[in-house]
């Protein structure tokens, strides 16, 4: 059958297109009209992939870290937020960030303190693409048998003979270089209260302009490779004498810069220390720089956040100064 052809003088037959669009097939509804509800499954998949990307980045590239103690004064203060590179020494069993829903629920909803919001894998010997840190690096470490993260400085490497005598570190029979005592003023705030029981009554000083600072005695320490950094020297403390020990293979000896207020490799695990030199598998990464720092006065009110920022801390490098040994 031939198709019907209309010209200006013909009358439409039954089933033919008529005037004013009568009998014209309706256009297919648009995609937007067909989808009138929320694609919940698509939303769930999007969130899943976003979480996976974030966790992957935290596990293998870099993660943020919060300074909770004064063990690394004067370089690091309570309230500092850091970037930690996870790939600096390769990856180990402490590298993956695996969230623990039970711990997160207890912390956020029940307000019960938890050591960690993540699940840790069992100890696995070795590192993938592993390498030892450089003496003087600031590192994140998980003490053996715990899920806590500490931040300390690498002082001793495998094979070193290390001891501490009257507060001086001795590496392979040679004392680490120590400069003359000088002072550094750290502004007093909620996160840096400069407590008398920690630093003495005389440490908290009021300047002429009315601001309060913590006036701390500082000794610059220089390692055999020429890397130097500042330490706080408060006088005698239980950690001033230690060893001698020989650091085992694939282990590192770590100390805090606030030498008289740091639980580190000089102290047993029962004393919240690191229990001696730690396996390099327990290193979680290298601290790179400070992103920002808070004085502790911020509340849930966003208007308080800007005023709580410490000036001059953002961008501070955590790599020691390099000098020729």
SERO-4910 file (N, C-alpha, C, O; in steps of 0.05 Angstrom, whole numbers):
BEGIN
 pado doro    nc1    nc2    nc3   cac1   cac2   cac3    cc1    cc2    cc3    oc1    oc2    oc3
  Unk    A     17    -24      0      0      0      0     18     24      0     38     26     14
  Unk    A     10     44    -17     25     69    -17     17     86      6     -5     86     16
  Unk    A     37    101     16     32    120     38     14    142     28     16    151      5
  Unk    A     -4    150     45    -23    172     38     -7    198     37      9    204     54
  Unk    A    -12    214     16      1    240     12    -21    261     11    -40    259     -4
  Unk    A    -18    281     27    -37    303     28    -27    327     14     -3    334     16
  Unk    A    -44    340      0    -37    367    -10    -58    387      0    -76    379     15
  Unk    A    -57    409     -8    -75    430      3   -104    425     -3   -121    438     10
  Unk    A   -111    407    -23   -139    404    -31   -151    378    -20   -175    373    -25
  Unk    A   -136    361     -6   -146    335      3   -156    337     31   -147    354     47
  Unk    A   -174    319     37   -185    317     64   -172    294     78   -169    272     66
  Unk    A   -164    296    103   -151    274    117   -170    251    119   -193    254    124
  Unk    A   -159    227    114   -174    202    118   -171    193    147   -155    204    162
  Unk    A   -186    173    154   -185    162    181   -157    152    187   -145    137    171
  Unk    A   -146    161    209   -119    152    218    -98    170    208    -75    168    217
  Unk    A   -105    189    189    -84    208    180    -81    231    200    -99    236    216
  Unk    A    -59    245    198    -54    267    215    -75    289    209    -80    295    185
  Unk    A    -86    301    229   -106    321    225    -96    349    233    -73    352    242
  Unk    A   -113    368    230   -105    396    237   -101    399    267   -111    383    283
  Unk    A    -85    419    274    -80    426    302    -68    403    317    -71    401    342
  Unk    A    -54    386    303    -40    364    317    -57    341    325    -48    324    340
  Unk    A    -83    341    316   -101    319    324    -90    293    313    -84    291    290
  Unk    A    -88    273    331    -78    247    322    -48    245    321    -38    224    315
  Unk    A    -33    267    328     -4    266    327      6    250    351     -2    255    374
  Unk    A     24    231    347     34    215    370     48    233    390     63    252    382
  Unk    A     43    228    416     55    245    437     85    240    438     94    217    435
  Unk    A    100    261    444    129    258    446    135    241    471    121    243    491
  Unk    A    157    225    469    165    209    492    172    227    516    185    247    512
  Unk    A    163    220    540    169    236    563    199    238    567    214    219    562
  Unk    A    208    261    576    236    266    579    247    249    603    231    240    619
  Unk    A    274    246    604    287    231    625    281    243    652    277    229    672
  Unk    A    280    270    653    275    283    678    248    278    689    243    275    713
  Unk    A    228    276    670    200    270    678    197    241    687    181    235    705
  Unk    A    212    223    674    210    195    682    221    190    710    211    173    725
  Unk    A    242    205    718    255    201    744    245    222    763    256    244    766
  Unk    A    223    216    776    211    235    794    221    232    823    218    250    839
  Unk    A    234    209    830    244    204    857    274    204    859    288    207    839
  Unk    A    284    202    884    313    202    889    325    174    883    313    154    892
  Unk    A    346    173    870    360    148    864    377    141    888    401    147    889
  Unk    A    365    129    909    379    123    934    402    104    930    423    107    942
  Unk    A    399     84    912    421     66    908    445     80    895    468     74    902
  Unk    A    439     99    877    461    115    865    475    132    886    499    135    886
  Unk    A    459    143    905    471    160    926    489    143    944    511    151    951
  Unk    A    479    119    951    495    101    968    521     93    954    542     93    967
  Unk    A    520     87    929    544     80    914    564    103    913    588    100    916
  Unk    A    553    127    909    571    151    908    585    155    935    609    161    935
  Unk    A    570    153    957    582    156    983    603    134    989    624    140   1000
  Unk    A    596    110    980    615     87    984    642     93    970    663     89    982
  Unk    A    640    101    945    665    106    930    680    130    942    705    130    942
  Unk    A    666    150    952    679    173    964    694    164    989    717    172    993
  Unk    A    681    149   1006    694    139   1030    718    122   1024    739    124   1036
  Unk    A    715    105   1003    737     87    995    761    104    986    784     97    992
  Unk    A    756    125    970    778    142    961    792    156    984    816    157    985
  Unk    A    776    166   1003    788    180   1026    804    161   1043    827    168   1050
  Unk    A    794    137   1048    809    118   1064    834    108   1050    855    104   1062
  Unk    A    832    105   1023    855     98   1008    877    119   1009    901    113   1011
  Unk    A    868    145   1007    887    167   1009    900    167   1036    925    170   1039
  Unk    A    884    164   1058    895    164   1085    914    140   1089    934    143   1104
  Unk    A    909    118   1077    924     94   1081    951     94   1067    971     84   1077
  Unk    A    951    105   1042    975    102   1025    989    128   1017   1012    127   1008
  Unk    A    976    150   1021    988    176   1012    995    194   1036   1018    198   1042
  Unk    A    975    204   1049    979    222   1071    954    223   1089    932    216   1080
  Unk    A    958    231   1114    935    234   1131    940    257   1151    963    264   1156
  Unk    A    919    269   1162    923    290   1182    929    277   1209    922    254   1214
  Unk    A    942    292   1226    949    283   1253    946    306   1272    953    329   1265
  Unk    A    936    301   1296    931    321   1316    951    317   1339    954    294   1348
  Unk    A    964    338   1348    983    336   1370    968    338   1397    957    359   1403
  Unk    A    968    317   1413    952    317   1437    969    322   1462    957    325   1484
  Unk    A    996    323   1460   1012    326   1484   1035    345   1478   1040    354   1456
  Unk    A   1050    352   1500   1073    371   1498   1100    357   1495   1120    369   1500
  Unk    A   1100    331   1488   1125    316   1488   1144    325   1466   1168    318   1466
  Unk    A   1134    341   1446   1152    350   1424   1156    380   1425   1164    392   1404
  Unk    A   1151    393   1447   1158    421   1450   1189    424   1447   1203    405   1454
  Unk    A   1199    446   1437   1183    470   1429   1173    470   1400   1158    488   1393
  Unk    A   1181    450   1384   1174    451   1356   1144    445   1351   1133    456   1332
  Unk    A   1132    428   1367   1104    421   1363   1088    427   1389   1097    421   1411
  Unk    A   1065    440   1386   1048    447   1408   1022    432   1407   1013    424   1386
  Unk    A   1010    429   1431    983    417   1432    964    434   1416    964    459   1419
  Unk    A    949    422   1398    931    437   1381    941    439   1352    926    448   1335
  Unk    A    966    432   1347    977    433   1320    964    410   1304    960    388   1313
  Unk    A    957    416   1279    947    396   1260    969    393   1238    979    413   1227
  Unk    A    976    368   1233    999    362   1215    990    346   1191    968    335   1190
  Unk    A   1007    346   1171   1005    327   1149   1027    306   1153   1050    312   1156
  Unk    A   1019    280   1152   1037    258   1155   1038    242   1128   1017    233   1119
  Unk    A   1061    240   1116   1063    224   1091   1065    195   1098   1082    187   1115
  Unk    A   1047    179   1086   1046    150   1093   1066    133   1076   1071    110   1083
  Unk    A   1076    145   1055   1093    129   1036   1123    133   1041   1139    121   1027
  Unk    A   1130    151   1060   1158    158   1063   1176    134   1068   1199    134   1058
  Unk    A   1167    114   1083   1183     91   1090   1171     65   1079   1177     43   1088
  Unk    A   1153     68   1059   1138     45   1050   1114     40   1068   1108     56   1086
  Unk    A   1100     17   1064   1076     12   1079   1079    -14   1096   1092    -33   1088
  Unk    A   1065    -14   1119   1066    -37   1137   1038    -42   1148   1019    -31   1139
  Unk    A   1037    -60   1168   1011    -67   1179    997    -44   1192    972    -46   1196
  Unk    A   1011    -23   1200    998      0   1213    989     21   1193    976     40   1201
  Unk    A    995     17   1168    988     38   1148    959     40   1141    949     63   1140
  Unk    A    944     18   1137    916     21   1129    899     35   1150    901     30   1174
  Unk    A    881     53   1140    861     65   1157    835     50   1153    822     53   1133
  Unk    A    828     34   1174    803     18   1172    785     27   1195    791     21   1218
  Unk    A    763     41   1189    746     51   1211    734     29   1227    726      8   1217
  Unk    A    731     35   1253    718     17   1272    691     29   1279    690     47   1296
  Unk    A    669     19   1267    642     31   1273    635     31   1302    622     50   1312
  Unk    A    642     10   1317    635      9   1345    649     31   1361    636     44   1377
  Unk    A    675     34   1356    690     55   1370    680     83   1363    678    100   1380
  Unk    A    673     87   1337    662    113   1329    636    118   1342    631    141   1351
  Unk    A    618     98   1344    592    101   1357    596    108   1387    582    126   1397
  Unk    A    614     94   1400    619     99   1428    630    127   1433    622    141   1452
  Unk    A    647    136   1415    659    162   1418    640    185   1412    638    204   1427
  Unk    A    625    183   1390    607    204   1382    580    205   1396    571    226   1404
  Unk    A    569    181   1400    542    180   1411    542    176   1441    528    190   1456
  Unk    A    558    156   1451    558    150   1479    578    166   1495    579    165   1519
  Unk    A    595    181   1481    615    198   1493    634    181   1511    643    191   1531
  Unk    A    640    157   1502    659    140   1517    686    142   1503    688    138   1479
  Unk    A    707    149   1518    734    153   1505    744    126   1494    743    105   1507
  Unk    A    754    128   1470    766    104   1457    795    111   1448    800    134   1440
  Unk    A    813     91   1451    841     96   1443    843    103   1413    859    120   1405
  Unk    A    827     89   1397    829     94   1368    802     88   1355    787     71   1365
  Unk    A    796    102   1334    771     97   1319    776     79   1295    759     76   1278
  Unk    A    799     67   1294    805     49   1271    813     22   1281    821     18   1304
  Unk    A    811      3   1263    818    -25   1268    847    -29   1258    854    -21   1236
  Unk    A    863    -42   1275    891    -47   1267    894    -76   1259    884    -94   1271
  Unk    A    909    -80   1237    916   -107   1228    935   -120   1248    949   -106   1262
  Unk    A    936   -147   1249    956   -161   1266    984   -155   1255    987   -148   1232
  Unk    A   1004   -158   1272   1031   -152   1264   1039   -169   1240   1036   -193   1240
  Unk    A   1050   -156   1220   1061   -169   1196   1089   -159   1192   1094   -135   1190
  Unk    A   1108   -178   1192   1136   -170   1190   1143   -159   1163   1133   -168   1142
  Unk    A   1159   -137   1163   1168   -125   1138   1151   -102   1129   1129    -97   1140
  Unk    A   1161    -88   1108   1146    -66   1097   1146    -69   1066   1165    -79   1055
  Unk    A   1125    -60   1054   1123    -60   1025   1138    -35   1014   1131    -13   1022
  Unk    A   1158    -40    997   1175    -18    988   1187     -3   1011   1189     22   1011
  Unk    A   1196    -18   1032   1204     -6   1057   1232      6   1056   1250     -3   1041
  Unk    A   1236     26   1073   1262     38   1077   1263     49   1105   1243     55   1117
  Unk    A   1288     52   1116   1291     63   1142   1289     93   1142   1295    105   1121
  Unk    A   1280    105   1164   1280    134   1165   1308    146   1166   1327    131   1172
  Unk    A   1311    171   1162   1336    186   1165   1337    195   1194   1317    204   1205
  Unk    A   1361    193   1206   1364    203   1233   1356    232   1236   1365    249   1221
  Unk    A   1338    237   1254   1328    264   1258   1299    268   1248   1287    288   1254
  Unk    A   1289    249   1232   1261    251   1223   1242    251   1246   1247    239   1267
  Unk    A   1220    266   1243   1197    265   1262   1177    245   1250   1168    248   1228
  Unk    A   1170    225   1266   1154    203   1256   1130    197   1274   1130    204   1297
  Unk    A   1110    185   1262   1087    174   1276   1093    144   1282   1102    130   1264
  Unk    A   1089    136   1307   1095    108   1314   1072     97   1331   1061    111   1348
  Unk    A   1067     72   1327   1047     57   1343   1063     39   1362   1076     20   1353
  Unk    A   1062     44   1389   1076     26   1407   1068     -3   1404   1044     -8   1400
  Unk    A   1086    -21   1406   1079    -50   1402   1057    -58   1421   1057    -52   1445
  Unk    A   1037    -72   1410   1015    -82   1425    993    -62   1431    975    -69   1447
  Unk    A    994    -38   1420    974    -18   1424    962     -8   1398    972    -16   1377
  Unk    A    942      9   1400    930     21   1376    934     52   1377    922     66   1361
  Unk    A    950     61   1396    955     90   1398    976    100   1379    993     84   1370
  Unk    A    975    125   1371    995    137   1355   1011    157   1371    999    175   1384
  Unk    A   1037    155   1371   1055    174   1384   1070    189   1362   1072    180   1339
  Unk    A   1081    212   1369   1098    227   1350   1124    232   1365   1125    244   1386
  Unk    A   1147    223   1353   1173    225   1365   1194    230   1343   1188    231   1319
  Unk    A   1219    234   1352   1241    239   1333   1259    214   1333   1265    202   1353
  Unk    A   1269    208   1309   1287    185   1305   1315    194   1314   1327    212   1303
  Unk    A   1326    180   1335   1353    186   1345   1372    164   1338   1394    169   1329
  Unk    A   1364    138   1343   1382    116   1338   1372     98   1315   1348     94   1312
  Unk    A   1391     87   1300   1385     70   1277   1397     42   1283   1412     38   1301
  Unk    A   1389     22   1267   1398     -5   1271   1429     -7   1272   1443      4   1256
  Unk    A   1438    -22   1292   1467    -25   1296   1480     -4   1314   1503     -9   1323
  Unk    A   1466     18   1319   1478     39   1337   1480     28   1365   1464     13   1375
  Unk    A   1502     37   1379   1504     33   1408   1496     60   1420   1509     80   1416
  Unk    A   1475     59   1436   1463     84   1446   1461     84   1476   1454     63   1488
  Unk    A   1467    106   1488   1462    110   1517   1456    140   1522   1462    157   1505
  Unk    A   1445    145   1545   1440    172   1554   1453    176   1581   1448    160   1599
  Unk    A   1470    196   1584   1483    202   1609   1479    231   1616   1488    249   1601
  Unk    A   1467    235   1639   1461    263   1649   1448    280   1628   1453    304   1625
  Unk    A   1430    267   1613   1414    282   1593   1427    284   1566   1415    294   1547
  Unk    A   1452    275   1563   1466    276   1537   1464    250   1523   1471    229   1535
  Unk    A   1455    250   1498   1454    225   1482   1482    219   1472   1496    236   1461
  Unk    A   1490    194   1475   1516    185   1465   1511    163   1444   1500    142   1450
  Unk    A   1520    169   1420   1516    150   1397   1543    139   1389   1561    154   1381
  Unk    A   1545    112   1391   1570     99   1383   1595    111   1395   1616    114   1383
  Unk    A   1592    117   1421   1614    127   1437   1619    157   1436   1637    167   1449
  Unk    A   1604    171   1419   1608    200   1416   1583    215   1425   1561    210   1416
  Unk    A   1586    235   1443   1563    251   1452   1552    267   1429   1566    278   1413
  Unk    A   1526    268   1428   1512    285   1408   1517    314   1415   1516    322   1439
  Unk    A   1522    331   1395   1528    359   1400   1505    374   1414   1482    370   1406
  Unk    A   1512    389   1434   1492    405   1448   1502    434   1451   1524    439   1460
  Unk    A   1484    453   1442   1491    481   1444   1487    492   1472   1478    478   1490
  Unk    A   1492    517   1475   1488    531   1501   1458    534   1506   1442    536   1487
  Unk    A   1451    536   1531   1423    540   1539   1414    568   1530   1427    588   1537
  Unk    A   1392    570   1516   1379    595   1510   1349    592   1516   1340    570   1524
  Unk    A   1334    613   1512   1306    611   1520   1287    618   1497   1293    633   1479
  Unk    A   1264    605   1498   1243    610   1478   1217    615   1492   1210    601   1511
  Unk    A   1202    635   1483   1176    642   1495   1153    630   1478   1151    636   1454
  Unk    A   1137    614   1491   1113    603   1478   1088    615   1490   1085    613   1514
  Unk    A   1071    628   1474   1047    641   1485   1030    622   1501   1025    599   1493
  Unk    A   1021    631   1524   1004    615   1541    975    617   1531    965    639   1526
  Unk    A    962    594   1528    934    593   1521    922    567   1532    935    553   1548
  Unk    A    897    561   1525    884    538   1536    899    512   1530    900    494   1547
  Unk    A    909    510   1505    924    486   1498    953    486   1508    965    465   1509
  Unk    A    964    509   1515    991    511   1526    990    526   1552    997    550   1553
  Unk    A    981    513   1573    976    528   1598   1001    534   1615   1000    550   1633
  Unk    A   1024    521   1608   1049    525   1623   1045    520   1653   1049    538   1669
  Unk    A   1037    496   1659   1031    489   1687   1056    489   1704   1078    481   1696
  Unk    A   1053    499   1728   1075    502   1747   1087    474   1753   1111    472   1757
  Unk    A   1070    454   1755   1080    427   1762   1096    415   1740   1112    396   1745
  Unk    A   1094    425   1716   1110    415   1693   1135    432   1689   1156    421   1683
  Unk    A   1133    458   1691   1155    476   1683   1165    495   1705   1183    510   1701
  Unk    A   1153    493   1729   1160    511   1751   1146    537   1751   1136    547   1730
  Unk    A   1144    549   1774   1129    574   1777   1142    597   1761   1128    614   1750
  Unk    A   1169    596   1758   1182    618   1745   1180    618   1714   1187    637   1701
  Unk    A   1170    595   1703   1168    593   1674   1147    611   1662   1150    621   1640
  Unk    A   1125    615   1677   1103    631   1666   1109    660   1672   1110    669   1695
  Unk    A   1112    676   1650   1121    703   1652   1101    722   1639   1090    715   1617
  Unk    A   1096    744   1651   1078    765   1640   1095    787   1628   1111    800   1641
  Unk    A   1092    791   1602   1107    812   1588   1096    840   1594   1075    843   1607
  Unk    A   1111    860   1585   1103    888   1590   1076    894   1578   1061    911   1588
  Unk    A   1069    881   1555   1044    886   1542   1020    871   1554    998    873   1544
  Unk    A   1026    856   1575   1005    841   1589   1001    812   1580    986    797   1592
  Unk    A   1014    804   1558   1011    777   1548   1028    758   1565   1049    765   1575
  Unk    A   1018    733   1568   1033    713   1584   1047    694   1565   1035    685   1545
  Unk    A   1071    686   1572   1086    667   1557   1099    646   1575   1102    650   1599
  Unk    A   1106    623   1563   1120    603   1577   1150    605   1569   1157    600   1546
  Unk    A   1166    614   1588   1195    620   1583   1211    594   1588   1217    587   1611
  Unk    A   1217    580   1566   1229    553   1569   1258    553   1561   1267    565   1542
  Unk    A   1275    538   1577   1303    535   1571   1306    515   1548   1296    493   1549
  Unk    A   1321    523   1527   1324    507   1503   1354    500   1498   1371    517   1502
  Unk    A   1358    476   1489   1385    467   1480   1382    456   1452   1365    439   1447
  Unk    A   1398    467   1434   1398    457   1406   1416    432   1404   1439    433   1412
  Unk    A   1405    411   1394   1419    386   1391   1426    381   1362   1410    386   1344
  Unk    A   1451    372   1357   1460    367   1329   1468    338   1327   1487    329   1341
  Unk    A   1455    322   1310   1461    294   1306   1486    290   1288   1495    309   1275
  Unk    A   1497    266   1288   1522    261   1272   1519    268   1243   1539    274   1229
  Unk    A   1494    267   1232   1491    273   1203   1486    303   1198   1480    311   1176
  Unk    A   1489    319   1219   1487    348   1216   1459    359   1219   1456    384   1216
  Unk    A   1440    343   1224   1413    353   1227   1409    363   1256   1417    349   1275
  Unk    A   1397    387   1259   1394    398   1285   1366    408   1291   1350    413   1272
  Unk    A   1359    410   1316   1332    417   1325   1335    425   1354   1355    420   1367
  Unk    A   1314    437   1364   1313    447   1392   1300    427   1411   1281    414   1404
  Unk    A   1311    425   1435   1300    408   1456   1295    426   1481   1309    445   1485
  Unk    A   1276    418   1497   1272    431   1523   1289    418   1544   1288    393   1547
  Unk    A   1304    434   1560   1321    423   1581   1312    434   1608   1317    458   1614
  Unk    A   1299    417   1624   1288    425   1649   1304    417   1673   1296    421   1696
  Unk    A   1327    404   1668   1343    394   1691   1340    363   1693   1333    350   1673
  Unk    A   1345    353   1716   1345    324   1720   1317    312   1716   1297    324   1725
  Unk    A   1315    289   1703   1290    274   1702   1297    244   1700   1320    238   1694
  Unk    A   1279    226   1705   1285    197   1705   1297    187   1679   1311    166   1679
  Unk    A   1291    200   1657   1302    191   1631   1329    201   1624   1339    196   1602
  Unk    A   1342    215   1643   1368    227   1637   1391    207   1636   1413    213   1626
  Unk    A   1386    183   1646   1406    162   1645   1393    136   1634   1373    127   1645
  Unk    A   1404    125   1613   1392    102   1600   1414     86   1585   1433     98   1574
  Unk    A   1411     60   1586   1429     43   1570   1456     38   1583   1459     42   1607
  Unk    A   1476     30   1567   1476     29   1538   1462      5   1527   1459    -16   1540
  Unk    A   1452      8   1502   1440    -14   1487   1450    -15   1459   1461      5   1449
  Unk    A   1448    -37   1446   1453    -40   1418   1426    -42   1403   1410    -60   1409
  Unk    A   1421    -24   1385   1395    -24   1371   1394    -47   1351   1411    -49   1334
  Unk    A   1374    -65   1353   1372    -88   1335   1367    -80   1306   1360    -57   1300
  Unk    A   1371   -100   1289   1365    -95   1261   1336    -88   1257   1318    -99   1270
  Unk    A   1331    -70   1238   1303    -61   1231   1288    -50   1255   1264    -52   1257
  Unk    A   1303    -37   1273   1291    -23   1296   1301      5   1296   1323     11   1286
  Unk    A   1286     23   1309   1295     51   1312   1290     60   1341   1271     50   1354
  Unk    A   1307     78   1350   1304     89   1377   1293    117   1375   1304    134   1361
  Unk    A   1271    122   1389   1257    148   1386   1256    163   1413   1254    151   1434
  Unk    A   1258    189   1411   1256    206   1435   1240    231   1428   1239    240   1405
  Unk    A   1227    242   1449   1213    267   1446   1232    291   1450   1252    288   1464
  Unk    A   1226    313   1437   1243    337   1440   1240    350   1467   1259    363   1477
  Unk    A   1217    347   1480   1214    357   1507   1224    334   1526   1208    320   1538
  Unk    A   1250    332   1527   1264    308   1538   1255    300   1566   1254    277   1572
  Unk    A   1249    319   1583   1241    313   1610   1211    309   1614   1202    305   1637
  Unk    A   1196    311   1592   1167    307   1594   1158    290   1571   1137    294   1559
  Unk    A   1174    269   1564   1167    252   1541   1170    223   1549   1190    214   1559
  Unk    A   1148    208   1544   1149    178   1547   1156    167   1520   1139    167   1502
  Unk    A   1180    157   1517   1190    148   1491   1205    122   1494   1198    106   1511
  Unk    A   1225    117   1477   1239     92   1477   1255     87   1503   1263     64   1508
  Unk    A   1259    107   1519   1273    104   1545   1256     91   1566   1266     83   1587
  Unk    A   1230     89   1561   1211     80   1582   1196     56   1573   1191     52   1550
  Unk    A   1188     39   1593   1174     14   1588   1146     20   1578   1135     41   1582
  Unk    A   1135      0   1565   1107      2   1556   1088      6   1580   1068     20   1577
  Unk    A   1095     -6   1602   1078     -3   1626   1078     26   1637   1060     34   1652
  Unk    A   1098     41   1629   1100     69   1637   1091     87   1614   1096    111   1613
  Unk    A   1076     76   1595   1065     89   1571   1087     98   1552   1083    116   1535
  Unk    A   1111     86   1555   1132     91   1536   1131     72   1512   1111     59   1507
  Unk    A   1153     71   1498   1155     54   1474   1169     27   1479   1170     10   1462
  Unk    A   1179     24   1504   1191     -2   1511   1217     -8   1496   1223    -31   1489
  Unk    A   1234     13   1492   1259      9   1479   1257     15   1449   1237     28   1440
  Unk    A   1277      7   1434   1276     10   1405   1252     -4   1394   1245    -26   1402
  Unk    A   1239      7   1374   1214     -4   1363   1219    -15   1335   1235     -4   1320
  Unk    A   1205    -37   1327   1208    -47   1300   1199    -26   1280   1180    -11   1284
  Unk    A   1214    -24   1257   1207     -3   1238   1180     -8   1225   1170      9   1212
  Unk    A   1169    -33   1228   1142    -38   1219   1121    -21   1233   1099    -16   1223
  Unk    A   1128    -12   1258   1109      4   1274   1109     33   1267   1094     49   1279
  Unk    A   1125     42   1248   1125     70   1239   1102     74   1220   1099     60   1200
  Unk    A   1085     94   1226   1062     99   1209   1067    120   1188   1050    123   1170
  Unk    A   1089    135   1189   1094    155   1169   1112    177   1180   1121    176   1203
  Unk    A   1118    196   1163   1136    219   1170   1120    245   1172   1105    251   1154
  Unk    A   1124    260   1193   1110    285   1196   1123    306   1178   1148    308   1177
  Unk    A   1107    320   1162   1118    338   1142   1116    368   1150   1136    382   1150
  Unk    A   1092    377   1156   1088    406   1162   1062    410   1177   1044    393   1177
  Unk    A   1060    433   1190   1036    441   1205   1017    454   1185   1024    472   1170
  Unk    A    992    445   1185    972    457   1168    959    481   1182    956    502   1170
  Unk    A    951    477   1207    941    499   1223    942    491   1253    947    468   1259
  Unk    A    937    510   1270    940    505   1299    918    520   1314    911    542   1307
  Unk    A    907    507   1334    885    519   1350    893    522   1379    908    505   1390
  Unk    A    885    544   1391    893    550   1419    875    536   1440    880    538   1464
  Unk    A    854    523   1431    837    508   1450    812    522   1459    797    512   1474
  Unk    A    808    547   1449    784    563   1457    761    560   1439    740    572   1444
  Unk    A    763    545   1417    741    542   1398    719    525   1410    724    506   1425
  Unk    A    694    532   1403    671    516   1412    656    506   1387    667    508   1365
  Unk    A    632    495   1391    616    486   1369    606    510   1352    596    506   1330
  Unk    A    607    533   1363    599    557   1349    620    565   1328    642    571   1335
  Unk    A    613    564   1302    633    570   1281    645    597   1284    667    602   1274
  Unk    A    631    616   1297    642    643   1300    667    644   1317    682    663   1316
  Unk    A    672    623   1333    695    622   1350    719    609   1336    742    611   1346
  Unk    A    715    596   1313    737    581   1301    759    599   1291    783    593   1296
  Unk    A    753    621   1278    774    638   1267    791    650   1289    815    652   1287
  Unk    A    778    658   1310    792    671   1332    810    651   1347    828    659   1362
  Unk    A    805    625   1345    821    605   1359    846    597   1343    863    583   1354
  Unk    A    849    606   1318    872    599   1303    897    613   1314    896    637   1319
  Unk    A    919    599   1317    944    611   1325    958    622   1300    961    608   1280
  Unk    A    967    646   1302    980    659   1279   1009    648   1277   1022    643   1297
  Unk    A   1019    646   1252   1046    639   1248   1053    610   1249   1076    602   1245
  Unk    A   1033    592   1253   1039    564   1255   1035    549   1228   1049    530   1222
  Unk    A   1016    558   1212   1010    545   1187   1034    545   1169   1048    565   1165
  Unk    A   1040    521   1158   1062    519   1139   1089    513   1152   1109    510   1138
  Unk    A   1090    511   1179   1116    506   1193   1126    478   1185   1112    458   1188
  Unk    A   1150    477   1174   1162    452   1167   1171    436   1191   1180    448   1211
  Unk    A   1168    410   1190   1176    393   1212   1202    377   1206   1210    359   1221
  Unk    A   1215    385   1184   1241    373   1178   1263    388   1193   1262    413   1193
  Unk    A   1282    374   1205   1303    388   1220   1321    404   1201   1323    399   1177
  Unk    A   1334    425   1212   1352    441   1196   1376    425   1189   1387    410   1205
  Unk    A   1384    427   1164   1408    412   1154   1433    429   1156   1434    451   1145
  Unk    A   1453    419   1169   1479    431   1170   1500    411   1163   1495    387   1164
  Unk    A   1523    420   1155   1544    401   1147   1556    388   1172   1564    402   1190
  Unk    A   1556    361   1172   1567    347   1196   1597    352   1200   1609    342   1219
***
